[in-house]
Amino acid sequence: MSSIFDSQAFNANLFFPRGDTGATPGNSDEIQVQVGPETFIHVRRHPSPKARFSLLFFHGNGEIVSDYDNFAEIFNSMGAELIIADFRGYGRSTGSPTLRAALEDAHKIYDQLKSNSKLKEKVCIMGRSLGSAPTLELCAKRSDVAGCVLESGYADPIPLVERRGLKIDKTTPEEDAVFNNSQKIRSVNCPLLIMHGSDDFLISPAEAKLNYDNAGSKLKHLEILEGVGHNDMMMNPAYFSTLKQYFDSL
Protein backbone atom coordinates (compact mmCIF):
# COMPACT_ATOMS: atom_id res chain seq x y z
CA MET A 1 0.00 0.00 0.00
CA SER A 2 1.37 3.42 -0.93
CA SER A 3 1.96 5.90 1.86
CA ILE A 4 1.31 9.66 1.81
CA PHE A 5 4.84 9.98 3.25
CA ASP A 6 6.27 8.59 0.01
CA SER A 7 4.27 10.94 -2.20
CA GLN A 8 5.89 13.69 -4.23
CA ALA A 9 3.42 16.18 -2.75
CA PHE A 10 4.43 15.41 0.83
CA ASN A 11 8.19 15.50 0.25
CA ALA A 12 8.09 18.58 -2.00
CA ASN A 13 6.33 20.42 0.83
CA LEU A 14 8.76 19.14 3.45
CA PHE A 15 12.22 19.51 1.89
CA PHE A 16 13.85 22.69 0.57
CA PRO A 17 17.32 21.71 -0.68
CA ARG A 18 20.05 24.10 -1.74
CA GLY A 19 23.44 23.50 -3.30
CA ASP A 20 26.91 24.14 -1.93
CA THR A 21 29.46 26.20 -3.85
CA GLY A 22 31.63 27.10 -0.85
CA ALA A 23 35.32 26.31 -0.47
CA THR A 24 36.27 23.07 1.25
CA PRO A 25 38.02 23.69 4.59
CA GLY A 26 41.65 22.63 4.40
CA ASN A 27 41.58 20.31 7.39
CA SER A 28 38.23 18.60 6.73
CA ASP A 29 37.70 14.94 5.92
CA GLU A 30 35.33 14.77 2.92
CA ILE A 31 33.31 11.54 2.85
CA GLN A 32 30.90 10.18 0.25
CA VAL A 33 28.39 7.59 1.40
CA GLN A 34 26.77 5.55 -1.35
CA VAL A 35 23.05 5.27 -0.53
CA GLY A 36 21.67 4.13 -3.87
CA PRO A 37 22.51 3.68 -7.57
CA GLU A 38 24.55 6.78 -8.51
CA THR A 39 23.30 8.43 -5.33
CA PHE A 40 25.57 9.53 -2.52
CA ILE A 41 25.46 11.64 0.63
CA HIS A 42 28.18 14.17 1.36
CA VAL A 43 29.48 14.00 4.92
CA ARG A 44 32.11 16.35 6.34
CA ARG A 45 34.21 15.37 9.33
CA HIS A 46 36.22 17.96 11.26
CA PRO A 47 39.06 15.87 12.78
CA SER A 48 39.93 16.55 16.40
CA PRO A 49 42.50 14.18 17.95
CA LYS A 50 41.75 15.51 21.42
CA ALA A 51 37.98 14.96 21.20
CA ARG A 52 36.46 12.45 23.61
CA PHE A 53 33.61 11.43 21.32
CA SER A 54 32.20 11.80 17.82
CA LEU A 55 29.17 14.06 17.31
CA LEU A 56 27.22 12.98 14.23
CA PHE A 57 25.03 15.97 13.37
CA PHE A 58 21.98 16.03 11.06
CA HIS A 59 21.20 19.65 10.14
CA GLY A 60 17.90 21.39 9.58
CA ASN A 61 15.88 22.11 6.46
CA GLY A 62 17.44 24.51 3.97
CA GLU A 63 20.82 24.08 5.66
CA ILE A 64 23.93 22.37 4.30
CA VAL A 65 27.11 20.84 5.63
CA SER A 66 29.24 23.96 5.10
CA ASP A 67 26.91 26.10 7.23
CA TYR A 68 28.57 24.45 10.23
CA ASP A 69 32.23 24.87 9.23
CA ASN A 70 32.66 27.81 11.59
CA PHE A 71 31.22 25.92 14.55
CA ALA A 72 33.56 22.93 14.37
CA GLU A 73 36.12 24.50 16.72
CA ILE A 74 33.44 25.34 19.29
CA PHE A 75 32.21 21.76 19.33
CA ASN A 76 35.80 20.52 19.40
CA SER A 77 36.45 22.68 22.47
CA MET A 78 33.60 20.83 24.21
CA GLY A 79 35.17 17.44 23.50
CA ALA A 80 33.21 16.65 20.34
CA GLU A 81 34.62 15.73 16.94
CA LEU A 82 31.99 17.23 14.63
CA ILE A 83 30.67 15.20 11.69
CA ILE A 84 27.92 16.81 9.57
CA ALA A 85 25.72 14.88 7.14
CA ASP A 86 23.57 16.30 4.35
CA PHE A 87 20.27 14.96 3.00
CA ARG A 88 19.90 13.75 -0.57
CA GLY A 89 19.91 16.70 -2.97
CA TYR A 90 21.40 19.06 -0.37
CA GLY A 91 24.85 20.62 -0.70
CA ARG A 92 27.06 18.29 -2.72
CA SER A 93 24.83 15.26 -2.27
CA THR A 94 22.94 13.78 -5.20
CA GLY A 95 19.42 12.41 -5.55
CA SER A 96 16.07 13.74 -4.37
CA PRO A 97 15.20 13.99 -0.67
CA THR A 98 12.36 12.03 0.91
CA LEU A 99 11.67 11.47 4.58
CA ARG A 100 11.87 7.70 4.19
CA ALA A 101 15.24 8.02 2.41
CA ALA A 102 16.55 10.31 5.18
CA LEU A 103 15.76 7.64 7.75
CA GLU A 104 17.24 4.78 5.74
CA ASP A 105 20.30 6.81 4.73
CA ALA A 106 21.08 7.55 8.39
CA HIS A 107 21.88 3.87 8.96
CA LYS A 108 24.06 3.72 5.85
CA ILE A 109 25.95 6.84 6.94
CA TYR A 110 26.46 5.46 10.44
CA ASP A 111 27.55 2.03 9.18
CA GLN A 112 30.09 3.42 6.71
CA LEU A 113 31.57 5.86 9.23
CA LYS A 114 31.89 3.06 11.77
CA SER A 115 33.34 0.47 9.39
CA ASN A 116 35.90 2.98 8.07
CA SER A 117 37.00 3.96 11.60
CA LYS A 118 35.67 7.51 11.18
CA LEU A 119 33.82 7.31 14.50
CA LYS A 120 35.38 7.36 17.94
CA GLU A 121 34.42 4.66 20.43
CA LYS A 122 31.81 6.96 21.98
CA VAL A 123 29.24 8.50 19.60
CA CYS A 124 26.58 11.12 20.29
CA ILE A 125 23.98 11.92 17.65
CA MET A 126 22.40 15.36 17.34
CA GLY A 127 19.67 16.62 15.06
CA ARG A 128 18.29 20.06 14.45
CA SER A 129 14.68 20.57 13.28
CA LEU A 130 14.19 18.17 10.34
CA GLY A 131 17.43 16.47 11.36
CA SER A 132 15.64 15.20 14.47
CA ALA A 133 14.09 12.44 12.31
CA PRO A 134 17.31 10.61 11.28
CA THR A 135 18.71 11.30 14.76
CA LEU A 136 15.84 9.51 16.49
CA GLU A 137 15.90 6.75 13.87
CA LEU A 138 19.46 5.91 14.90
CA CYS A 139 19.08 6.52 18.62
CA ALA A 140 15.96 4.34 18.79
CA LYS A 141 17.51 1.43 16.91
CA ARG A 142 21.24 1.48 17.75
CA SER A 143 22.28 0.26 21.17
CA ASP A 144 25.83 1.60 20.76
CA VAL A 145 24.84 5.30 20.72
CA ALA A 146 26.05 7.08 23.86
CA GLY A 147 23.86 10.19 23.68
CA CYS A 148 21.05 11.92 21.81
CA VAL A 149 20.44 15.66 21.36
CA LEU A 150 17.36 17.18 19.72
CA GLU A 151 17.44 20.87 18.85
CA SER A 152 14.14 22.43 17.74
CA GLY A 153 12.88 18.97 16.81
CA TYR A 154 9.33 18.09 15.83
CA ALA A 155 7.01 15.46 17.30
CA ASP A 156 4.93 14.85 14.16
CA PRO A 157 5.92 15.78 10.57
CA ILE A 158 2.35 16.37 9.38
CA PRO A 159 1.97 19.96 10.70
CA LEU A 160 5.13 20.89 8.80
CA VAL A 161 3.45 20.16 5.45
CA GLU A 162 -0.09 21.13 6.44
CA ARG A 163 0.92 24.75 6.99
CA ARG A 164 1.82 24.76 3.29
CA GLY A 165 -1.63 23.58 2.33
CA LEU A 166 -1.27 19.80 2.12
CA LYS A 167 -4.03 18.13 4.16
CA ILE A 168 -3.49 14.65 5.62
CA ASP A 169 -6.59 13.21 7.22
CA LYS A 170 -5.14 10.24 9.04
CA THR A 171 -2.12 7.98 9.29
CA THR A 172 -1.80 4.28 10.02
CA PRO A 173 -0.07 2.80 13.08
CA GLU A 174 2.53 1.40 10.68
CA GLU A 175 3.23 4.88 9.28
CA ASP A 176 3.41 6.39 12.76
CA ALA A 177 5.97 3.79 13.82
CA VAL A 178 8.24 4.86 10.95
CA PHE A 179 7.67 8.60 10.68
CA ASN A 180 6.33 9.95 13.99
CA ASN A 181 9.13 11.19 16.25
CA SER A 182 7.00 11.22 19.39
CA GLN A 183 6.28 7.51 18.88
CA LYS A 184 9.84 6.52 17.97
CA ILE A 185 11.37 8.36 20.93
CA ARG A 186 9.74 5.81 23.26
CA SER A 187 12.49 3.40 22.13
CA VAL A 188 15.35 5.78 22.93
CA ASN A 189 17.22 4.66 26.06
CA CYS A 190 20.46 6.65 25.97
CA PRO A 191 20.89 9.97 27.84
CA LEU A 192 18.76 12.57 26.06
CA LEU A 193 18.89 16.36 25.82
CA ILE A 194 16.04 18.26 24.16
CA MET A 195 16.50 21.99 23.51
CA HIS A 196 13.83 24.26 22.08
CA GLY A 197 13.11 27.97 21.77
CA SER A 198 10.24 29.42 23.77
CA ASP A 199 9.28 31.60 20.78
CA ASP A 200 9.51 28.89 18.11
CA PHE A 201 6.45 29.41 15.91
CA LEU A 202 7.51 26.88 13.27
CA ILE A 203 7.67 23.93 15.64
CA SER A 204 5.88 24.55 18.92
CA PRO A 205 7.66 24.03 22.27
CA ALA A 206 4.69 21.75 23.04
CA GLU A 207 6.14 19.27 20.55
CA ALA A 208 9.44 19.29 22.47
CA LYS A 209 7.49 18.65 25.68
CA LEU A 210 5.63 15.73 24.07
CA ASN A 211 8.90 14.20 22.88
CA TYR A 212 10.37 14.66 26.35
CA ASP A 213 7.36 13.08 28.08
CA ASN A 214 7.36 10.10 25.71
CA ALA A 215 11.12 9.48 25.73
CA GLY A 216 12.21 6.12 27.09
CA SER A 217 15.49 7.50 28.45
CA LYS A 218 15.99 7.33 32.20
CA LEU A 219 18.36 10.31 31.96
CA LYS A 220 16.61 13.08 30.05
CA HIS A 221 16.55 16.86 30.20
CA LEU A 222 14.30 19.43 28.53
CA GLU A 223 15.73 22.95 28.15
CA ILE A 224 13.37 25.65 26.84
CA LEU A 225 15.54 28.62 25.89
CA GLU A 226 13.75 31.88 26.54
CA GLY A 227 13.44 34.60 23.94
CA VAL A 228 14.57 32.61 20.89
CA GLY A 229 12.70 31.11 17.98
CA HIS A 230 13.44 28.33 15.51
CA ASN A 231 16.57 29.62 13.78
CA ASP A 232 18.39 31.68 16.41
CA MET A 233 18.97 29.13 19.18
CA MET A 234 22.73 29.71 19.16
CA MET A 235 22.16 33.37 20.03
CA ASN A 236 21.01 32.41 23.53
CA PRO A 237 23.97 32.27 25.96
CA ALA A 238 22.48 29.12 27.52
CA TYR A 239 22.74 27.20 24.23
CA PHE A 240 26.41 26.22 24.39
CA SER A 241 26.54 26.06 28.20
CA THR A 242 23.63 23.59 28.20
CA LEU A 243 25.31 21.53 25.49
CA LYS A 244 28.64 21.52 27.33
CA GLN A 245 27.03 20.39 30.56
CA TYR A 246 25.36 17.53 28.70
CA PHE A 247 28.53 16.57 26.82
CA ASP A 248 30.51 16.58 30.07
CA SER A 249 28.04 14.09 31.54
CA LEU A 250 28.53 11.54 28.76
C-alpha positions as CSV (number, residue, x, y, z in Angstrom):
1,M,0.0,0.0,0.0
2,S,1.4,3.4,-0.9
3,S,2.0,5.9,1.9
4,I,1.3,9.7,1.8
5,F,4.8,10.0,3.3
6,D,6.3,8.6,0.0
7,S,4.3,10.9,-2.2
8,Q,5.9,13.7,-4.2
9,A,3.4,16.2,-2.8
10,F,4.4,15.4,0.8
11,N,8.2,15.5,0.2
12,A,8.1,18.6,-2.0
13,N,6.3,20.4,0.8
14,L,8.8,19.1,3.4
15,F,12.2,19.5,1.9
16,F,13.8,22.7,0.6
17,P,17.3,21.7,-0.7
18,R,20.0,24.1,-1.7
19,G,23.4,23.5,-3.3
20,D,26.9,24.1,-1.9
21,T,29.5,26.2,-3.8
22,G,31.6,27.1,-0.9
23,A,35.3,26.3,-0.5
24,T,36.3,23.1,1.3
25,P,38.0,23.7,4.6
26,G,41.7,22.6,4.4
27,N,41.6,20.3,7.4
28,S,38.2,18.6,6.7
29,D,37.7,14.9,5.9
30,E,35.3,14.8,2.9
31,I,33.3,11.5,2.8
32,Q,30.9,10.2,0.2
33,V,28.4,7.6,1.4
34,Q,26.8,5.6,-1.4
35,V,23.1,5.3,-0.5
36,G,21.7,4.1,-3.9
37,P,22.5,3.7,-7.6
38,E,24.6,6.8,-8.5
39,T,23.3,8.4,-5.3
40,F,25.6,9.5,-2.5
41,I,25.5,11.6,0.6
42,H,28.2,14.2,1.4
43,V,29.5,14.0,4.9
44,R,32.1,16.3,6.3
45,R,34.2,15.4,9.3
46,H,36.2,18.0,11.3
47,P,39.1,15.9,12.8
48,S,39.9,16.5,16.4
49,P,42.5,14.2,17.9
50,K,41.8,15.5,21.4
51,A,38.0,15.0,21.2
52,R,36.5,12.4,23.6
53,F,33.6,11.4,21.3
54,S,32.2,11.8,17.8
55,L,29.2,14.1,17.3
56,L,27.2,13.0,14.2
57,F,25.0,16.0,13.4
58,F,22.0,16.0,11.1
59,H,21.2,19.6,10.1
60,G,17.9,21.4,9.6
61,N,15.9,22.1,6.5
62,G,17.4,24.5,4.0
63,E,20.8,24.1,5.7
64,I,23.9,22.4,4.3
65,V,27.1,20.8,5.6
66,S,29.2,24.0,5.1
67,D,26.9,26.1,7.2
68,Y,28.6,24.4,10.2
69,D,32.2,24.9,9.2
70,N,32.7,27.8,11.6
71,F,31.2,25.9,14.6
72,A,33.6,22.9,14.4
73,E,36.1,24.5,16.7
74,I,33.4,25.3,19.3
75,F,32.2,21.8,19.3
76,N,35.8,20.5,19.4
77,S,36.5,22.7,22.5
78,M,33.6,20.8,24.2
79,G,35.2,17.4,23.5
80,A,33.2,16.6,20.3
81,E,34.6,15.7,16.9
82,L,32.0,17.2,14.6
83,I,30.7,15.2,11.7
84,I,27.9,16.8,9.6
85,A,25.7,14.9,7.1
86,D,23.6,16.3,4.4
87,F,20.3,15.0,3.0
88,R,19.9,13.8,-0.6
89,G,19.9,16.7,-3.0
90,Y,21.4,19.1,-0.4
91,G,24.8,20.6,-0.7
92,R,27.1,18.3,-2.7
93,S,24.8,15.3,-2.3
94,T,22.9,13.8,-5.2
95,G,19.4,12.4,-5.6
96,S,16.1,13.7,-4.4
97,P,15.2,14.0,-0.7
98,T,12.4,12.0,0.9
99,L,11.7,11.5,4.6
100,R,11.9,7.7,4.2
101,A,15.2,8.0,2.4
102,A,16.5,10.3,5.2
103,L,15.8,7.6,7.8
104,E,17.2,4.8,5.7
105,D,20.3,6.8,4.7
106,A,21.1,7.6,8.4
107,H,21.9,3.9,9.0
108,K,24.1,3.7,5.8
109,I,26.0,6.8,6.9
110,Y,26.5,5.5,10.4
111,D,27.6,2.0,9.2
112,Q,30.1,3.4,6.7
113,L,31.6,5.9,9.2
114,K,31.9,3.1,11.8
115,S,33.3,0.5,9.4
116,N,35.9,3.0,8.1
117,S,37.0,4.0,11.6
118,K,35.7,7.5,11.2
119,L,33.8,7.3,14.5
120,K,35.4,7.4,17.9
121,E,34.4,4.7,20.4
122,K,31.8,7.0,22.0
123,V,29.2,8.5,19.6
124,C,26.6,11.1,20.3
125,I,24.0,11.9,17.7
126,M,22.4,15.4,17.3
127,G,19.7,16.6,15.1
128,R,18.3,20.1,14.4
129,S,14.7,20.6,13.3
130,L,14.2,18.2,10.3
131,G,17.4,16.5,11.4
132,S,15.6,15.2,14.5
133,A,14.1,12.4,12.3
134,P,17.3,10.6,11.3
135,T,18.7,11.3,14.8
136,L,15.8,9.5,16.5
137,E,15.9,6.7,13.9
138,L,19.5,5.9,14.9
139,C,19.1,6.5,18.6
140,A,16.0,4.3,18.8
141,K,17.5,1.4,16.9
142,R,21.2,1.5,17.8
143,S,22.3,0.3,21.2
144,D,25.8,1.6,20.8
145,V,24.8,5.3,20.7
146,A,26.0,7.1,23.9
147,G,23.9,10.2,23.7
148,C,21.0,11.9,21.8
149,V,20.4,15.7,21.4
150,L,17.4,17.2,19.7
151,E,17.4,20.9,18.9
152,S,14.1,22.4,17.7
153,G,12.9,19.0,16.8
154,Y,9.3,18.1,15.8
155,A,7.0,15.5,17.3
156,D,4.9,14.8,14.2
157,P,5.9,15.8,10.6
158,I,2.4,16.4,9.4
159,P,2.0,20.0,10.7
160,L,5.1,20.9,8.8
161,V,3.4,20.2,5.5
162,E,-0.1,21.1,6.4
163,R,0.9,24.8,7.0
164,R,1.8,24.8,3.3
165,G,-1.6,23.6,2.3
166,L,-1.3,19.8,2.1
167,K,-4.0,18.1,4.2
168,I,-3.5,14.7,5.6
169,D,-6.6,13.2,7.2
170,K,-5.1,10.2,9.0
171,T,-2.1,8.0,9.3
172,T,-1.8,4.3,10.0
173,P,-0.1,2.8,13.1
174,E,2.5,1.4,10.7
175,E,3.2,4.9,9.3
176,D,3.4,6.4,12.8
177,A,6.0,3.8,13.8
178,V,8.2,4.9,10.9
179,F,7.7,8.6,10.7
180,N,6.3,9.9,14.0
181,N,9.1,11.2,16.2
182,S,7.0,11.2,19.4
183,Q,6.3,7.5,18.9
184,K,9.8,6.5,18.0
185,I,11.4,8.4,20.9
186,R,9.7,5.8,23.3
187,S,12.5,3.4,22.1
188,V,15.4,5.8,22.9
189,N,17.2,4.7,26.1
190,C,20.5,6.7,26.0
191,P,20.9,10.0,27.8
192,L,18.8,12.6,26.1
193,L,18.9,16.4,25.8
194,I,16.0,18.3,24.2
195,M,16.5,22.0,23.5
196,H,13.8,24.3,22.1
197,G,13.1,28.0,21.8
198,S,10.2,29.4,23.8
199,D,9.3,31.6,20.8
200,D,9.5,28.9,18.1
201,F,6.4,29.4,15.9
202,L,7.5,26.9,13.3
203,I,7.7,23.9,15.6
204,S,5.9,24.5,18.9
205,P,7.7,24.0,22.3
206,A,4.7,21.8,23.0
207,E,6.1,19.3,20.6
208,A,9.4,19.3,22.5
209,K,7.5,18.6,25.7
210,L,5.6,15.7,24.1
211,N,8.9,14.2,22.9
212,Y,10.4,14.7,26.4
213,D,7.4,13.1,28.1
214,N,7.4,10.1,25.7
215,A,11.1,9.5,25.7
216,G,12.2,6.1,27.1
217,S,15.5,7.5,28.5
218,K,16.0,7.3,32.2
219,L,18.4,10.3,32.0
220,K,16.6,13.1,30.1
221,H,16.5,16.9,30.2
222,L,14.3,19.4,28.5
223,E,15.7,22.9,28.1
224,I,13.4,25.6,26.8
225,L,15.5,28.6,25.9
226,E,13.7,31.9,26.5
227,G,13.4,34.6,23.9
228,V,14.6,32.6,20.9
229,G,12.7,31.1,18.0
230,H,13.4,28.3,15.5
231,N,16.6,29.6,13.8
232,D,18.4,31.7,16.4
233,M,19.0,29.1,19.2
234,M,22.7,29.7,19.2
235,M,22.2,33.4,20.0
236,N,21.0,32.4,23.5
237,P,24.0,32.3,26.0
238,A,22.5,29.1,27.5
239,Y,22.7,27.2,24.2
240,F,26.4,26.2,24.4
241,S,26.5,26.1,28.2
242,T,23.6,23.6,28.2
243,L,25.3,21.5,25.5
244,K,28.6,21.5,27.3
245,Q,27.0,20.4,30.6
246,Y,25.4,17.5,28.7
247,F,28.5,16.6,26.8
248,D,30.5,16.6,30.1
249,S,28.0,14.1,31.5
250,L,28.5,11.5,28.8
